[in-house]
Amino acid sequence: MAHGNPSKLVTEARNPLTDDLDLRSIDDIVDLMNNQDRVVVEAIGREREKIGQAVQLITTSMQNGGRLFYVGAGTSGRLGMLDAAECPPTFSTDPDLVQGIIAGGPIALIQAVEGAEDSPSEGASDIIVYEVNHRDVVVGIAASGTTLYVHGALQAAKKIGATTILLACNPVSRREGNHIDLAITPIVGPEIISGSTRLKAGTATKMVLNMLSTITMIKLGKVYGNLMVDVKISNQKLRRRAIDIIKQVTSLDDHDAAALLDASGGKVKTAIVMALRDIQSDEADALLAHHKGYVRAVINAKSVSQ
């Protein structure tokens, strides 16, 4: 298991550019943080191939009935929970498809749970509690790369046969992580406040998670062009967005797009297919089911029966 030496972790090192941080003006610190954050984009760019591999693993898993689990402690766990929570409203996914697991349980979302991240057995136990199976992908999130709770979870997931991915902001050697199928390691360097990994490391984590979930959902047919065609309509703002999406794809006016949305049962994909194929909602739903939810495949099919 990866224990690591804190004195050698990049994320724990002192940043030579910020030795006099407390003496600087507000404007200087704003500029400094902005410049340091530019490092994050470059670090993620260096991991682009691994991010792409991870997306392929997650997409294939979901196409075969698998799910995605994010596992983390502290800031890392909260970011995983956030990404998971945003998938159902954005892509109309079942809440079980992408799930977040945080050390210390849900209370850790709003307050620190002391010592929770230091227990590998708790990480392993949570994998069992959440009924992770061999079809699933488990992404362990740990800025340091050494969090015992995360590695305990990944070890348990690997034994079950799940695909395991580690997202960290320190290098991870194979010797330390033989229970890890793939490691994504954007090395963002020391934080402006030593060890405060909610800063650059947190930003890098959020950006990588954005890529993993978003690109996966695109490849699962949740997006048509760049439009959020699987949006879940839960308020007036999202209803307005849904109507606008239908208008953009079908060239209908506002009134007709709204009427079509209602006739579809509030399903944007169904409404689009109804308009472009000139069919009823049940026929549109059947076509979408036949083409696994891919709007473009339905539109490009030569006949309604395809």
Summary of the structure (lengths in Angstrom):
residues: 306
radius of gyration: 22.1
end to end distance: 51.7
largest distance: 71.4
contacts: 1033
relative contact order: 0.13
helix: 55%
strand: 8%
